[in-house]
C-alpha cells in the first residue's frame, strides 16, 4: 500500500524528510522513528503505546540485548537471557569436553550453582543510551579529504567513546548512519560474566543442520538460555563464583497463546549491516564477483575442516563452532546470489541509479558522486587480496593470536587515544578473553590445512596484488608453502595458554615479545598490514566524505517515487513490524506459516542431521501437549513465519505479539529472501521463528526444567 504521511524526523545534511515505507513490513526502524509510525503501527494491529518504543531505556526495548554476535532478551528479573542455540553455540562448544559433549547431549543446570561460565570473550551488551552526535563527529572533518577526513572522524569518535566510558562498566560506540551523514553515540552496559543455563541437544537445537538452513518448512528448536552475572556491588565483573545474577531493567513475558496467520508481529534486535542504499557498481560487483568468490572459498574451507573432523574426534569438537559458521556463511552467500539474480538486482539497481542521476538533486551532487565511483573502483582493483587476507586472520587461531599480540605491542607504544580501535586499553579484556580460549578451538593440523588452502589461492594472485613479505614468508610454490608452515608450527609455543598470556602482558605495555616462530613472523607481517590499512583508510575516508552526496540524491529521488526511505542497518538496535504470513515461492506452491511436531517425525531418519532424539519422539507419540497445544491445529507447533524485515545479527531477536508478549524467537530466513540485505522483495521476504509454545513444551515434557519455567512464569 502507499503511505502518504511523512515522519517528522530529518537526517542532518540530507535536507529531506523520511516517508513511510511502501510495505508496512519493510524497514528496520530506529526506535526514535517509531512514534512517527504510530498510525501505521496501530493499523497493523499494535495495541501498545508507540511512544514507549522510542526509548531504549524503557520496556520493552530495554529487555533486548546484544548477545555475542546476535541478539537476546531478558526473560526474568534475574538476568536470564533467551537467545538462539546457534548464537550460543560457541559457549556450548567451549564447555564441551571429551566424554561430555554438550553440543550433542544438551545441558540443563539443576540450579544456579551448576550454571557454566561462557568463553571469556563472550559479552552481553545492554543499551542504556542512544544520542545523536553528528555535529561533534564532523566538526573537525570539514574541509578535509581522504585519510585526513577518516582520521578526523576517527579522533572525534574515539573522544566521544572515551568520555562515555569514564562511567565504569560501559561499552560505548559511535554508529555511522546514512553512510557518513549522521552519527549516534551508543552507550551500553557490558556484562562479562555470562553462564550457560539450558541448551537442548544438537538434534533439537540444530535439527536439519545445513540441509534445512534457510529452508521452509522448518522444525528446529533453536533456543538456549544464558544468565548474566555481576559483582556483589551490582557492577559488571569478570567471572567469579561469588558473583550474583544481574537485575534486568525489564524482561519480556511469554505469551500463553501463539501466532496464527494474519496476526500482528513485531521484532526488536541488532541487525548487522544492510546494503540497500549502495551504488549500482557495488550491486554489480556483489552479484558478479563477491558472492561467487565467497561461495568458492567457503566450499574449500568447509572441506578442510570436515576432512580433519572425520579423522580426529577432538578436532571435530574444537572446530564445531567454526564449521557451523562457515557453513552458514557459505549457504547465505549462495542464497543471496540466487536471490539477487532472481530479482535481477544488478539491472534494476543500475536502471534506478540512471534515473536518479538525471534528477536535479543528483545534478547538484554530480562531482562528488563521480569521485565516489572512482574511489570504489580503486577498492575493486585489490578485492581478491582483501578477501583472502581477511580470511587469513579470521579463520585461524594461533596465527590470529600472533598477529593480534604483535599489533597490540605496536599500538601500545602510542597514547591510548591514538591507538587503533580494538587495541585500546578498553579492549584488553576482550583480547585476553580470546587468548584464553584459543586451545579449545585449535588443532595444529587443521590450522595448517586452512592456511594452505588460503595461501595457495594467494600464490595465484597477479603480481600487482602480491606482498613481498608474504612471498618471503610462505614462498611462491606449494612446496615452499608446505615447508614454511611445517617449520612455523613445529616451533611455536603459542599453543600454550601461559605462553600467550605472558606475551599479552608484555604487548599491552609495548615491550618486546619473547621469541617465537609465529611471533617473529607476525612482526614482519604487521608492518605490511599497516601499509595496506593506510591505503584502505584513505579510500574509506573519501567514501565517508562523498557518500552523503549520493544519499541526498538517492533519497530525494526515492521520495519522488513514493518508495521506502529508512536507514540501512548498522548493528544498532532496530525494530521491524508486520504479520504472521506464509508465502508462495513459485507457481503452484503455497507455504502455510506454521509447522508442527508432525514434521519432525516425517523428516526423522535416525541419522544426523535428522536424528530426532528418543525423548522427543516419545513425547510426540504421547501427544501430551496440554498447556502448549494450538487449539485450531490440535497439536504442538514448532516454527512459524512472519514478513518481518531481518538480516544477520537478528538471530535471537524476540518476536512480540500485539500486546508486547513474547511469541517467538527469530533464527533464520527463507532461502528466497537471503538477498534481502541488498534488496527487499515483499513477495519473498520471510523470517523464521521458534514458536515459544514449542520451547515451553520441551522444557516441560521432554527435557524438563520446571525451575526455569517457573522463573519465566511459563509453568
Buried (B, 14 or more C-beta within 10 A) or exposed (E): EEBEEBBEEEBBBBEBBBBBBBBBBBBBBBBBBBBBBBEBBBEBBBEBEBEBBBBBBBBBBBBBBBBBBBBBBBBBBBBBBBBBBBBBBBBBBBBBEEEEBBBBBBBBBEEBEEBBBBBBBBBBBBBBBBEBBBEBBBEBBEEBBBBBBBBBBBBBBBBBBBEBBEEEBBBBBBBBBBBBBBBBBBBBBBBBBBBBBBBBBBBBBBBBBBEBBBBBBBBBBBBBBBBBBBBEEEEBBBEEEEBBBBEBBBBBBBBEEBBBBEBBBBBBBBBBEBBBBBBBBBBBBBBBBBBBBBBEBBBBBBEBBBEBBEEBEEBBBBBBBBBBBBBBBBBBBBBBBBBBBBBEBBEBBBEBBEEBBEBEBBEBBEEBBEBBBEBBEEBBEBBBBBBBBEBBEEBBBBBBBBBBBBBBBBBBEEEEEEBBEEBBEBBBBBBBBBBBBBBBBBBBEBBBBBBBBBBBBBBEBEEEBBBEBBBEBBBEEEEBBBEBBEEBBEEBBBBEBEBBEBBBEBBBEEEEBEEBBBBBBBBEBBEBBEEBEEEBBBBBBBBBBBBBBBBBBBBBBBBEBEBBBBBBBBBBBBBBBBBBBBBEBEEEEEBEBBBBBBBBBEBBEEEBBBBBBEBBBEBBEEEBBEEBBBEEBEBBBBBBBBBBBBBBBBBBBBBBBBEBBBBBBBBBBBBBBBBBBBBBBBEBBBBBBBBBBBBBBBBBBBBEBEBBBEBBEBE
